[in-house]
């Protein structure tokens, strides 16, 4: 398991989260207020062999239904990266 103090332990999931956030923000028409990496990647226990990447997206209150549908479609795709 990567050392929690080792910045390289989150480099790969952080790059993935950054790429995905750009795509989700585009699909949501800019309604993304924030994106937060959490779970094992944020806590330093991420392992490429067994971990997923957990991201919490926060959106504006007035996000359009079509934007929610577009983001859901993207995130439910088997290759959502």
Secondary structure, 3 states (H helix, E strand, C coil): CCCCCCHHHHHHHHHHHHHHHHHHHHHCCCCEEEEEEECHHHHCCCCCCCCCCEEEEEECCCCCHHHHHHHHHHHHCCCCC
